[in-house]
Structure formats: structure tokens, C-alpha cells
């Protein structure tokens, strides 16, 4: 048991020493970086950029401004196109409703036409029966009238 306690105590001393060593190393690093960063005193208000690079930067900025204007016009066009598509969608919906109503009307008219065709077919058959009936009556009446007229004329 005592060996364990001693080893724990030794470990605590080692970690304390390592932490102190790490803190000193970090402080030394910060001091060195601070020292080297203070050495370069350059005036940033007057930057020297080569002419071709500056020219290219200005051209890029100009192109960027133009692109922003183009993007604005595209946004406006997209907004207008969205409005048009909404109007066209509403118009399309009304056309679809009207088309549905027209199909219903056409369906009703087709049913009426079918009913009229069936009635016409029945009337044609009845007309044929009446015509045959009339021809039979004409034949029978001719058969009856012919001898009677013959008898009347001869007497």
C-alpha cells in the first residue's frame, strides 16, 4: 500500500513539473513571436502594387459591379416571370374547369343524340309498318273497287 501512495505522490510532482515546463515554453514562444512581429514596421497606408496587378484588380472590380447590375435585372426578370407563371397557372386552371364543363355538356348532348337516334329508329320501323299497311289497304280497296266499278259500268 505504501508503494502506491509514493508512486501517486511522485506522479503529482512529475505533472506539476511538466506543467511548469510547458508554461515556460509557451511564455517563451509568445515572447519570441512578439519580438519578431515588432521588428517589421511597414507603413500599410501606402502599398506598392505592380501596375498589371492593380489594373487587373480594377478590371475585376468593374466586372463585379457590372455583374451585380446584371444580377439585379435577372432578379427582376425572374420576379416578373414568376408573376406571369402565376397568372398563366390561374388561366390554365380556369381553362381546365371550362374544358371539364364542356366535356360534361358534350357528354349530355351525346346522350341526347343517342336517345333521338333510338326514337328515330322506332319511328322508322313504325313508318315502314304504316306504309305496308297502306299498300295493303290500297291493294284491298283496288281489288274491291275494280269489280264494283266494272259492275256499275256494265249495268
BAMAR-74955 format. One record per atom (N, C-alpha, C): atom name; residue in three letters; residue number from 1; y, x, z. Coordinates in steps of 0.001 Angstrom, whole numbers, plus 500000, padded with zeros to 6 digits. Example, Ala and Ser with C-alpha at 12.3 -4.5 7.8 and 13.67 -1.06 7.14 Angstrom:
<recs>
<'N', 'ALA', 1, <494310, 513190, 507800>>
<'CA', 'ALA', 1, <495500, 512300, 507800>>
<'C', 'ALA', 1, <496700, 513200, 507800>>
<'N', 'SER', 2, <497750, 512850, 507080>>
<'CA', 'SER', 2, <498940, 513670, 507140>>
<'C', 'SER', 2, <500030, 512900, 507870>>
</recs>
This chain:
<recs>
<'N', 'UNK', 1, <498821, 500807, 500000>>
<'CA', 'UNK', 1, <500000, 500000, 500000>>
<'C', 'UNK', 1, <501258, 500861, 500000>>
<'N', 'UNK', 2, <501211, 501937, 500670>>
<'CA', 'UNK', 2, <502396, 502774, 500737>>
<'C', 'UNK', 2, <502701, 503422, 499388>>
<'N', 'UNK', 3, <501673, 503688, 498642>>
<'CA', 'UNK', 3, <501918, 504302, 497341>>
<'C', 'UNK', 3, <502656, 503335, 496417>>
<'N', 'UNK', 4, <502335, 502136, 496565>>
<'CA', 'UNK', 4, <503038, 501139, 495735>>
<'C', 'UNK', 4, <504510, 501088, 496082>>
<'N', 'UNK', 5, <504835, 501036, 497325>>
<'CA', 'UNK', 5, <506227, 500973, 497731>>
<'C', 'UNK', 5, <506988, 502205, 497261>>
<'N', 'UNK', 6, <506359, 503342, 497353>>
<'CA', 'UNK', 6, <507014, 504556, 496914>>
<'C', 'UNK', 6, <507265, 504532, 495411>>
<'N', 'UNK', 7, <506286, 504038, 494677>>
<'CA', 'UNK', 7, <506466, 504012, 493230>>
<'C', 'UNK', 7, <507546, 503022, 492824>>
<'N', 'UNK', 8, <507654, 501927, 493539>>
<'CA', 'UNK', 8, <508709, 500962, 493250>>
<'C', 'UNK', 8, <510061, 501583, 493562>>
<'N', 'UNK', 9, <510171, 502306, 494648>>
<'CA', 'UNK', 9, <511422, 502956, 495019>>
<'C', 'UNK', 9, <511784, 504006, 493989>>
<'N', 'UNK', 10, <510785, 504727, 493527>>
<'CA', 'UNK', 10, <511042, 505747, 492514>>
<'C', 'UNK', 10, <511518, 505108, 491223>>
<'N', 'UNK', 11, <510918, 503996, 490888>>
<'CA', 'UNK', 11, <511331, 503311, 489661>>
<'C', 'UNK', 11, <512768, 502808, 489764>>
<'N', 'UNK', 12, <513153, 502312, 490943>>
<'CA', 'UNK', 12, <514518, 501840, 491116>>
<'C', 'UNK', 12, <515501, 502979, 490968>>
<'N', 'UNK', 13, <515157, 504126, 491488>>
<'CA', 'UNK', 13, <516041, 505282, 491363>>
<'C', 'UNK', 13, <516133, 505721, 489905>>
<'N', 'UNK', 14, <514992, 505682, 489208>>
<'CA', 'UNK', 14, <514995, 506089, 487797>>
<'C', 'UNK', 14, <515846, 505142, 486954>>
<'N', 'UNK', 15, <515716, 503844, 487180>>
<'CA', 'UNK', 15, <516503, 502890, 486386>>
<'C', 'UNK', 15, <517986, 503021, 486700>>
<'N', 'UNK', 16, <518326, 503295, 487966>>
<'CA', 'UNK', 16, <519730, 503474, 488328>>
<'C', 'UNK', 16, <520274, 504722, 487633>>
<'N', 'UNK', 17, <519508, 505764, 487598>>
<'CA', 'UNK', 17, <519929, 506996, 486942>>
<'C', 'UNK', 17, <520071, 506763, 485435>>
<'N', 'UNK', 18, <519090, 506065, 484849>>
<'CA', 'UNK', 18, <519144, 505788, 483402>>
<'C', 'UNK', 18, <520356, 504915, 483058>>
<'N', 'UNK', 19, <520668, 503957, 483914>>
<'CA', 'UNK', 19, <521820, 503095, 483665>>
<'C', 'UNK', 19, <523110, 503899, 483731>>
<'N', 'UNK', 20, <523204, 504813, 484679>>
<'CA', 'UNK', 20, <524405, 505641, 484789>>
<'C', 'UNK', 20, <524535, 506539, 483562>>
<'N', 'UNK', 21, <523401, 507036, 483135>>
<'CA', 'UNK', 21, <523410, 507910, 481972>>
<'C', 'UNK', 21, <523833, 507104, 480726>>
<'N', 'UNK', 22, <523345, 505881, 480597>>
<'CA', 'UNK', 22, <523711, 505033, 479451>>
<'C', 'UNK', 22, <525185, 504654, 479491>>
<'N', 'UNK', 23, <525688, 504358, 480663>>
<'CA', 'UNK', 23, <527105, 504000, 480788>>
<'C', 'UNK', 23, <527976, 505187, 480403>>
<'N', 'UNK', 24, <527619, 506383, 480848>>
<'CA', 'UNK', 24, <528388, 507574, 480483>>
<'C', 'UNK', 24, <528339, 507821, 478977>>
<'N', 'UNK', 25, <527172, 507589, 478379>>
<'CA', 'UNK', 25, <527029, 507776, 476938>>
<'C', 'UNK', 25, <527900, 506776, 476173>>
<'N', 'UNK', 26, <527936, 505550, 476633>>
<'CA', 'UNK', 26, <528753, 504520, 475981>>
<'C', 'UNK', 26, <530231, 504849, 476124>>
<'N', 'UNK', 27, <530654, 505269, 477306>>
<'CA', 'UNK', 27, <532066, 505620, 477524>>
<'C', 'UNK', 27, <532454, 506801, 476638>>
<'N', 'UNK', 28, <531581, 507804, 476553>>
<'CA', 'UNK', 28, <531847, 508968, 475715>>
<'C', 'UNK', 28, <531985, 508553, 474241>>
<'N', 'UNK', 29, <531115, 507625, 473788>>
<'CA', 'UNK', 29, <531164, 507166, 472394>>
<'C', 'UNK', 29, <532475, 506450, 472113>>
<'N', 'UNK', 30, <532910, 505594, 473050>>
<'CA', 'UNK', 30, <534173, 504885, 472860>>
<'C', 'UNK', 30, <535357, 505845, 472838>>
<'N', 'UNK', 31, <535319, 506848, 473689>>
<'CA', 'UNK', 31, <536420, 507823, 473703>>
<'C', 'UNK', 31, <536482, 508612, 472404>>
<'N', 'UNK', 32, <535318, 508972, 471879>>
<'CA', 'UNK', 32, <535302, 509723, 470618>>
<'C', 'UNK', 32, <535800, 508862, 469460>>
<'N', 'UNK', 33, <535331, 507631, 469426>>
<'CA', 'UNK', 33, <535773, 506748, 468347>>
<'C', 'UNK', 33, <537264, 506472, 468451>>
<'N', 'UNK', 34, <537750, 506300, 469667>>
<'CA', 'UNK', 34, <539183, 506082, 469858>>
<'C', 'UNK', 34, <539997, 507291, 469437>>
<'N', 'UNK', 35, <539511, 508479, 469752>>
<'CA', 'UNK', 35, <540205, 509708, 469387>>
<'C', 'UNK', 35, <540273, 509865, 467874>>
<'N', 'UNK', 36, <539133, 509627, 467191>>
<'CA', 'UNK', 36, <539108, 509815, 465745>>
<'C', 'UNK', 36, <539881, 508710, 465016>>
<'N', 'UNK', 37, <539921, 507535, 465581>>
<'CA', 'UNK', 37, <540654, 506456, 464914>>
<'C', 'UNK', 37, <542151, 506644, 465051>>
<'N', 'UNK', 38, <542610, 507328, 466072>>
<'CA', 'UNK', 38, <544037, 507566, 466257>>
<'C', 'UNK', 38, <544547, 508685, 465358>>
<'N', 'UNK', 39, <543668, 509483, 464848>>
<'CA', 'UNK', 39, <544075, 510639, 464067>>
<'C', 'UNK', 39, <544698, 510235, 462723>>
<'N', 'UNK', 40, <544229, 509168, 462074>>
<'CA', 'UNK', 40, <544690, 508775, 460747>>
<'C', 'UNK', 40, <545832, 507774, 460895>>
<'N', 'UNK', 41, <547044, 508257, 460809>>
<'CA', 'UNK', 41, <548222, 507391, 460893>>
<'C', 'UNK', 41, <548778, 507217, 459486>>
<'N', 'UNK', 42, <548349, 506171, 458789>>
<'CA', 'UNK', 42, <548867, 505941, 457438>>
<'C', 'UNK', 42, <549681, 504666, 457436>>
<'N', 'UNK', 43, <550701, 504670, 456638>>
<'CA', 'UNK', 43, <551573, 503507, 456537>>
<'C', 'UNK', 43, <550936, 502522, 455572>>
<'N', 'UNK', 44, <550588, 501353, 456095>>
<'CA', 'UNK', 44, <549917, 500354, 455253>>
<'C', 'UNK', 44, <550917, 499457, 454544>>
<'N', 'UNK', 45, <552204, 499594, 454826>>
<'CA', 'UNK', 45, <553191, 498753, 454147>>
<'C', 'UNK', 45, <553399, 499208, 452710>>
<'N', 'UNK', 46, <553105, 500485, 452424>>
<'CA', 'UNK', 46, <553244, 500986, 451065>>
<'C', 'UNK', 46, <551895, 501503, 450601>>
<'N', 'UNK', 47, <551165, 500611, 449960>>
<'CA', 'UNK', 47, <549847, 501016, 449466>>
<'C', 'UNK', 47, <549992, 501506, 448037>>
<'N', 'UNK', 48, <549271, 502521, 447690>>
<'CA', 'UNK', 48, <549301, 503044, 446337>>
<'C', 'UNK', 48, <548025, 502576, 445640>>
<'N', 'UNK', 49, <548224, 501687, 444671>>
<'CA', 'UNK', 49, <547091, 501184, 443893>>
<'C', 'UNK', 49, <547300, 501663, 442470>>
<'N', 'UNK', 50, <546273, 502161, 441839>>
<'CA', 'UNK', 50, <546421, 502597, 440442>>
<'C', 'UNK', 50, <546846, 501416, 439559>>
<'N', 'UNK', 51, <547602, 501723, 438510>>
<'CA', 'UNK', 51, <548158, 500689, 437644>>
<'C', 'UNK', 51, <547083, 499777, 437028>>
<'N', 'UNK', 52, <545975, 500313, 436459>>
<'CA', 'UNK', 52, <544980, 499410, 435853>>
<'C', 'UNK', 52, <544357, 498458, 436884>>
<'N', 'UNK', 53, <544174, 498957, 438109>>
<'CA', 'UNK', 53, <543584, 498103, 439150>>
<'C', 'UNK', 53, <544572, 497002, 439527>>
<'N', 'UNK', 54, <545853, 497365, 439705>>
<'CA', 'UNK', 54, <546874, 496381, 440053>>
<'C', 'UNK', 54, <547016, 495345, 438940>>
<'N', 'UNK', 55, <546982, 495837, 437696>>
<'CA', 'UNK', 55, <547078, 494923, 436558>>
<'C', 'UNK', 55, <545921, 493934, 436562>>
<'N', 'UNK', 56, <544723, 494436, 436816>>
<'CA', 'UNK', 56, <543540, 493570, 436842>>
<'C', 'UNK', 56, <543618, 492565, 437999>>
<'N', 'UNK', 57, <544153, 493022, 439131>>
<'CA', 'UNK', 57, <544299, 492116, 440282>>
<'C', 'UNK', 57, <545256, 490981, 439933>>
<'N', 'UNK', 58, <546377, 491323, 439298>>
<'CA', 'UNK', 58, <547352, 490303, 438913>>
<'C', 'UNK', 58, <546772, 489340, 437878>>
<'N', 'UNK', 59, <546032, 489890, 436918>>
<'CA', 'UNK', 59, <545399, 489016, 435919>>
<'C', 'UNK', 59, <544388, 488071, 436578>>
<'N', 'UNK', 60, <543625, 488600, 437518>>
<'CA', 'UNK', 60, <542646, 487760, 438219>>
<'C', 'UNK', 60, <543323, 486669, 439038>>
<'N', 'UNK', 61, <544428, 487041, 439716>>
<'CA', 'UNK', 61, <545170, 486035, 440483>>
<'C', 'UNK', 61, <545748, 484956, 439572>>
<'N', 'UNK', 62, <546259, 485381, 438419>>
<'CA', 'UNK', 62, <546810, 484427, 437458>>
<'C', 'UNK', 62, <545704, 483486, 436951>>
<'N', 'UNK', 63, <544556, 484082, 436625>>
<'CA', 'UNK', 63, <543420, 483259, 436179>>
<'C', 'UNK', 63, <542967, 482305, 437276>>
<'N', 'UNK', 64, <543017, 482774, 438511>>
<'CA', 'UNK', 64, <542629, 481911, 439636>>
<'C', 'UNK', 64, <543571, 480709, 439752>>
<'N', 'UNK', 65, <544887, 480971, 439577>>
<'CA', 'UNK', 65, <545860, 479871, 439620>>
<'C', 'UNK', 65, <545602, 478876, 438490>>
<'N', 'UNK', 66, <545313, 479405, 437301>>
<'CA', 'UNK', 66, <545009, 478516, 436176>>
<'C', 'UNK', 66, <543759, 477692, 436460>>
<'N', 'UNK', 67, <542753, 478339, 437029>>
<'CA', 'UNK', 67, <541514, 477625, 437342>>
<'C', 'UNK', 67, <541751, 476541, 438380>>
<'N', 'UNK', 68, <542644, 476789, 439320>>
<'CA', 'UNK', 68, <542950, 475754, 440313>>
<'C', 'UNK', 68, <543572, 474544, 439635>>
<'N', 'UNK', 69, <544464, 474771, 438669>>
<'CA', 'UNK', 69, <545064, 473654, 437935>>
<'C', 'UNK', 69, <543997, 472911, 437131>>
<'N', 'UNK', 70, <543088, 473662, 436522>>
<'CA', 'UNK', 70, <542012, 473043, 435751>>
<'C', 'UNK', 70, <541121, 472213, 436669>>
<'N', 'UNK', 71, <540839, 472737, 437846>>
<'CA', 'UNK', 71, <540006, 472010, 438804>>
<'C', 'UNK', 71, <540695, 470709, 439215>>
<'N', 'UNK', 72, <542023, 470764, 439418>>
<'CA', 'UNK', 72, <542754, 469537, 439769>>
<'C', 'UNK', 72, <542630, 468506, 438660>>
<'N', 'UNK', 73, <542811, 468948, 437406>>
<'CA', 'UNK', 73, <542707, 467989, 436297>>
<'C', 'UNK', 73, <541285, 467463, 436184>>
<'N', 'UNK', 74, <540301, 468332, 436405>>
<'CA', 'UNK', 74, <538911, 467869, 436356>>
<'C', 'UNK', 74, <538634, 466855, 437456>>
<'N', 'UNK', 75, <539190, 467103, 438642>>
<'CA', 'UNK', 75, <539009, 466147, 439734>>
<'C', 'UNK', 75, <539614, 464797, 439372>>
<'N', 'UNK', 76, <540811, 464837, 438767>>
<'CA', 'UNK', 76, <541453, 463590, 438353>>
<'C', 'UNK', 76, <540612, 462882, 437287>>
<'N', 'UNK', 77, <540091, 463658, 436334>>
<'CA', 'UNK', 77, <539254, 463066, 435290>>
<'C', 'UNK', 77, <537984, 462456, 435893>>
<'N', 'UNK', 78, <537399, 463167, 436835>>
<'CA', 'UNK', 78, <536191, 462649, 437490>>
<'C', 'UNK', 78, <536507, 461361, 438237>>
<'N', 'UNK', 79, <537656, 461325, 438898>>
<'CA', 'UNK', 79, <538068, 460113, 439616>>
<'C', 'UNK', 79, <538243, 458947, 438638>>
<'N', 'UNK', 80, <538909, 459208, 437523>>
<'CA', 'UNK', 80, <539105, 458159, 436516>>
<'C', 'UNK', 80, <537771, 457712, 435924>>
<'N', 'UNK', 81, <536894, 458670, 435661>>
<'CA', 'UNK', 81, <535575, 458310, 435117>>
<'C', 'UNK', 81, <534774, 457488, 436114>>
<'N', 'UNK', 82, <534889, 457805, 437405>>
<'CA', 'UNK', 82, <534210, 457006, 438423>>
<'C', 'UNK', 82, <534740, 455579, 438428>>
<'N', 'UNK', 83, <536073, 455448, 438283>>
<'CA', 'UNK', 83, <536658, 454106, 438209>>
<'C', 'UNK', 83, <536117, 453351, 437000>>
<'N', 'UNK', 84, <536087, 454039, 435859>>
<'CA', 'UNK', 84, <535587, 453396, 434645>>
<'C', 'UNK', 84, <534131, 452989, 434790>>
<'N', 'UNK', 85, <533326, 453869, 435383>>
<'CA', 'UNK', 85, <531909, 453524, 435551>>
<'C', 'UNK', 85, <531738, 452341, 436492>>
<'N', 'UNK', 86, <532591, 452252, 437516>>
<'CA', 'UNK', 86, <532510, 451092, 438412>>
<'C', 'UNK', 86, <532866, 449812, 437665>>
<'N', 'UNK', 87, <533927, 449869, 436836>>
<'CA', 'UNK', 87, <534320, 448694, 436060>>
<'C', 'UNK', 87, <533217, 448327, 435078>>
<'N', 'UNK', 88, <532678, 449344, 434404>>
<'CA', 'UNK', 88, <531605, 449085, 433438>>
<'C', 'UNK', 88, <530353, 448544, 434130>>
<'N', 'UNK', 89, <530081, 449011, 435332>>
<'CA', 'UNK', 89, <528927, 448507, 436085>>
<'C', 'UNK', 89, <529115, 447031, 436417>>
<'N', 'UNK', 90, <530350, 446673, 436853>>
<'CA', 'UNK', 90, <530628, 445266, 437135>>
<'C', 'UNK', 90, <530496, 444430, 435870>>
<'N', 'UNK', 91, <531036, 444961, 434766>>
<'CA', 'UNK', 91, <530944, 444248, 433491>>
<'C', 'UNK', 91, <529493, 444114, 433060>>
<'N', 'UNK', 92, <528725, 445169, 433249>>
<'CA', 'UNK', 92, <527309, 445143, 432901>>
<'C', 'UNK', 92, <526574, 444102, 433743>>
<'N', 'UNK', 93, <526913, 444031, 435032>>
<'CA', 'UNK', 93, <526282, 443026, 435892>>
<'C', 'UNK', 93, <526598, 441618, 435404>>
<'N', 'UNK', 94, <527864, 441391, 435009>>
<'CA', 'UNK', 94, <528225, 440057, 434515>>
<'C', 'UNK', 94, <527502, 439760, 433211>>
<'N', 'UNK', 95, <527362, 440783, 432343>>
<'CA', 'UNK', 95, <526622, 440582, 431095>>
<'C', 'UNK', 95, <525161, 440269, 431378>>
<'N', 'UNK', 96, <524580, 440932, 432357>>
<'CA', 'UNK', 96, <523187, 440668, 432706>>
<'C', 'UNK', 96, <523019, 439250, 433228>>
<'N', 'UNK', 97, <523976, 438793, 434058>>
<'CA', 'UNK', 97, <523915, 437417, 434548>>
<'C', 'UNK', 97, <524036, 436433, 433391>>
<'N', 'UNK', 98, <524976, 436724, 432494>>
<'CA', 'UNK', 98, <525163, 435846, 431339>>
<'C', 'UNK', 98, <523928, 435859, 430447>>
<'N', 'UNK', 99, <523338, 437022, 430277>>
<'CA', 'UNK', 99, <522112, 437133, 429480>>
<'C', 'UNK', 99, <520985, 436323, 430120>>
<'N', 'UNK', 100, <520892, 436377, 431425>>
<'CA', 'UNK', 100, <519868, 435607, 432130>>
<'C', 'UNK', 100, <520088, 434106, 431921>>
<'N', 'UNK', 101, <521354, 433680, 432041>>
<'CA', 'UNK', 101, <521661, 432266, 431807>>
<'C', 'UNK', 101, <521359, 431867, 430369>>
<'N', 'UNK', 102, <521709, 432733, 429423>>
<'CA', 'UNK', 102, <521421, 432438, 428015>>
<'C', 'UNK', 102, <519917, 432326, 427771>>
<'N', 'UNK', 103, <519155, 433174, 428396>>
<'CA', 'UNK', 103, <517692, 433097, 428233>>
<'C', 'UNK', 103, <517147, 431802, 428820>>
<'N', 'UNK', 104, <517701, 431390, 429950>>
<'CA', 'UNK', 104, <517271, 430122, 430536>>
<'C', 'UNK', 104, <517625, 428962, 429609>>
<'N', 'UNK', 105, <518843, 429005, 429044>>
<'CA', 'UNK', 105, <519261, 427943, 428126>>
<'C', 'UNK', 105, <518366, 427926, 426894>>
<'N', 'UNK', 106, <518088, 429116, 426358>>
<'CA', 'UNK', 106, <517217, 429203, 425179>>
<'C', 'UNK', 106, <515824, 428683, 425513>>
<'N', 'UNK', 107, <515337, 429017, 426701>>
<'CA', 'UNK', 107, <514023, 428513, 427123>>
<'C', 'UNK', 107, <514004, 426990, 427191>>
<'N', 'UNK', 108, <515064, 426408, 427757>>
<'CA', 'UNK', 108, <515151, 424941, 427825>>
<'C', 'UNK', 108, <515225, 424334, 426426>>
<'N', 'UNK', 109, <516007, 424955, 425545>>
<'CA', 'UNK', 109, <516107, 424455, 424165>>
<'C', 'UNK', 109, <514764, 424553, 423455>>
<'N', 'UNK', 110, <514035, 425644, 423679>>
<'CA', 'UNK', 110, <512710, 425787, 423065>>
<'C', 'UNK', 110, <511756, 424705, 423562>>
<'N', 'UNK', 111, <511840, 424386, 424853>>
<'CA', 'UNK', 111, <511006, 423298, 425386>>
<'C', 'UNK', 111, <511379, 421972, 424728>>
<'N', 'UNK', 112, <512687, 421740, 424570>>
<'CA', 'UNK', 112, <513136, 420504, 423920>>
<'C', 'UNK', 112, <512650, 420454, 422479>>
<'N', 'UNK', 113, <512716, 421579, 421786>>
<'CA', 'UNK', 113, <512246, 421642, 420391>>
<'C', 'UNK', 113, <510759, 421341, 420324>>
<'N', 'UNK', 114, <509982, 421878, 421254>>
<'CA', 'UNK', 114, <508539, 421610, 421275>>
<'C', 'UNK', 114, <508276, 420118, 421490>>
<'N', 'UNK', 115, <509026, 419519, 422402>>
<'CA', 'UNK', 115, <508859, 418079, 422655>>
<'C', 'UNK', 115, <509209, 417281, 421398>>
<'N', 'UNK', 116, <510304, 417670, 420721>>
<'CA', 'UNK', 116, <510705, 416970, 419495>>
<'C', 'UNK', 116, <509651, 417165, 418411>>
<'N', 'UNK', 117, <509080, 418349, 418289>>
<'CA', 'UNK', 117, <508027, 418596, 417290>>
<'C', 'UNK', 117, <506821, 417704, 417558>>
<'N', 'UNK', 118, <506432, 417587, 418837>>
<'CA', 'UNK', 118, <505298, 416722, 419166>>
<'C', 'UNK', 118, <505613, 415265, 418832>>
<'N', 'UNK', 119, <506837, 414828, 419140>>
<'CA', 'UNK', 119, <507227, 413459, 418809>>
<'C', 'UNK', 119, <507238, 413252, 417300>>
<'N', 'UNK', 120, <507761, 414251, 416548>>
<'CA', 'UNK', 120, <507768, 414149, 415073>>
<'C', 'UNK', 120, <506351, 414064, 414526>>
<'N', 'UNK', 121, <505460, 414839, 415102>>
<'CA', 'UNK', 121, <504062, 414814, 414647>>
<'C', 'UNK', 121, <503467, 413423, 414876>>
<'N', 'UNK', 122, <503744, 412852, 416053>>
<'CA', 'UNK', 122, <503254, 411491, 416337>>
<'C', 'UNK', 122, <503864, 410471, 415397>>
<'N', 'UNK', 123, <505170, 410614, 415121>>
<'CA', 'UNK', 123, <505849, 409684, 414213>>
<'C', 'UNK', 123, <505324, 409817, 412786>>
<'N', 'UNK', 124, <505015, 411022, 412357>>
<'CA', 'UNK', 124, <504452, 411221, 411009>>
<'C', 'UNK', 124, <503095, 410537, 410891>>
<'N', 'UNK', 125, <502273, 410722, 411924>>
<'CA', 'UNK', 125, <500958, 410064, 411887>>
<'C', 'UNK', 125, <501116, 408543, 411848>>
<'N', 'UNK', 126, <502051, 408038, 412673>>
<'CA', 'UNK', 126, <502297, 406589, 412680>>
<'C', 'UNK', 126, <502839, 406125, 411333>>
<'N', 'UNK', 127, <503727, 406930, 410718>>
<'CA', 'UNK', 127, <504270, 406612, 409393>>
<'C', 'UNK', 127, <503151, 406562, 408356>>
<'N', 'UNK', 128, <502198, 407498, 408415>>
<'CA', 'UNK', 128, <501070, 407502, 407480>>
<'C', 'UNK', 128, <500250, 406224, 407648>>
<'N', 'UNK', 129, <499999, 405849, 408917>>
<'CA', 'UNK', 129, <499227, 404616, 409159>>
<'C', 'UNK', 129, <499959, 403390, 408590>>
<'N', 'UNK', 130, <501275, 403361, 408808>>
<'CA', 'UNK', 130, <502045, 402217, 408311>>
<'C', 'UNK', 130, <502038, 402192, 406780>>
<'N', 'UNK', 131, <502157, 403389, 406135>>
<'CA', 'UNK', 131, <502125, 403448, 404662>>
<'C', 'UNK', 131, <500790, 402977, 404130>>
<'N', 'UNK', 132, <499695, 403440, 404751>>
<'CA', 'UNK', 132, <498371, 402987, 404289>>
<'C', 'UNK', 132, <498213, 401495, 404530>>
<'N', 'UNK', 133, <498732, 401023, 405629>>
<'CA', 'UNK', 133, <498682, 399601, 405944>>
<'C', 'UNK', 133, <499465, 398811, 404893>>
<'N', 'UNK', 134, <500654, 399295, 404511>>
<'CA', 'UNK', 134, <501474, 398630, 403498>>
<'C', 'UNK', 134, <500783, 398624, 402142>>
<'N', 'UNK', 135, <500179, 399763, 401789>>
<'CA', 'UNK', 135, <499468, 399799, 400496>>
<'C', 'UNK', 135, <498302, 398813, 400504>>
<'N', 'UNK', 136, <497601, 398725, 401643>>
<'CA', 'UNK', 136, <496511, 397748, 401732>>
<'C', 'UNK', 136, <497053, 396316, 401598>>
<'N', 'UNK', 137, <498177, 396038, 402261>>
<'CA', 'UNK', 137, <498780, 394699, 402151>>
<'C', 'UNK', 137, <499223, 394423, 400716>>
<'N', 'UNK', 138, <499791, 395443, 400061>>
<'CA', 'UNK', 138, <500207, 395266, 398670>>
<'C', 'UNK', 138, <499009, 394991, 397766>>
<'N', 'UNK', 139, <497921, 395735, 397991>>
<'CA', 'UNK', 139, <496719, 395525, 397174>>
<'C', 'UNK', 139, <496155, 394128, 397416>>
<'N', 'UNK', 140, <496059, 393754, 398679>>
<'CA', 'UNK', 140, <495504, 392435, 399013>>
<'C', 'UNK', 140, <496410, 391326, 398460>>
<'N', 'UNK', 141, <497724, 391511, 398608>>
<'CA', 'UNK', 141, <498634, 390490, 398091>>
<'C', 'UNK', 141, <498574, 390433, 396571>>
<'N', 'UNK', 142, <498420, 391576, 395921>>
<'CA', 'UNK', 142, <498296, 391582, 394463>>
<'C', 'UNK', 142, <497009, 390893, 394046>>
<'N', 'UNK', 143, <495944, 391144, 394821>>
<'CA', 'UNK', 143, <494664, 390505, 394499>>
<'C', 'UNK', 143, <494794, 388975, 394665>>
<'N', 'UNK', 144, <495537, 388569, 395643>>
<'CA', 'UNK', 144, <495682, 387120, 395881>>
<'C', 'UNK', 144, <496686, 386520, 394888>>
<'N', 'UNK', 145, <497792, 387156, 394629>>
<'CA', 'UNK', 145, <498849, 386597, 393800>>
<'C', 'UNK', 145, <498446, 386584, 392330>>
<'N', 'UNK', 146, <497779, 387593, 391884>>
<'CA', 'UNK', 146, <497413, 387667, 390471>>
<'C', 'UNK', 146, <496579, 386451, 390040>>
<'N', 'UNK', 147, <495501, 386082, 390724>>
<'CA', 'UNK', 147, <494760, 384900, 390263>>
<'C', 'UNK', 147, <495581, 383612, 390395>>
<'N', 'UNK', 148, <496396, 383568, 391472>>
<'CA', 'UNK', 148, <497194, 382358, 391642>>
<'C', 'UNK', 148, <498218, 382203, 390531>>
<'N', 'UNK', 149, <498872, 383292, 390141>>
<'CA', 'UNK', 149, <499825, 383211, 389046>>
<'C', 'UNK', 149, <499084, 382891, 387746>>
<'N', 'UNK', 150, <497923, 383395, 387590>>
<'CA', 'UNK', 150, <497131, 383094, 386409>>
<'C', 'UNK', 150, <496796, 381603, 386372>>
<'N', 'UNK', 151, <496433, 381090, 387514>>
<'CA', 'UNK', 151, <496121, 379664, 387566>>
<'C', 'UNK', 151, <497368, 378821, 387353>>
<'N', 'UNK', 152, <498470, 379196, 387868>>
<'CA', 'UNK', 152, <499688, 378439, 387727>>
<'C', 'UNK', 152, <500137, 378490, 386272>>
<'N', 'UNK', 153, <500037, 379569, 385624>>
<'CA', 'UNK', 153, <500473, 379726, 384268>>
<'C', 'UNK', 153, <499543, 378971, 383317>>
<'N', 'UNK', 154, <498326, 378922, 383603>>
<'CA', 'UNK', 154, <497382, 378241, 382717>>
<'C', 'UNK', 154, <497478, 376730, 382952>>
<'N', 'UNK', 155, <497829, 376290, 383972>>
<'CA', 'UNK', 155, <497873, 374852, 384178>>
<'C', 'UNK', 155, <499143, 374332, 383712>>
</recs>
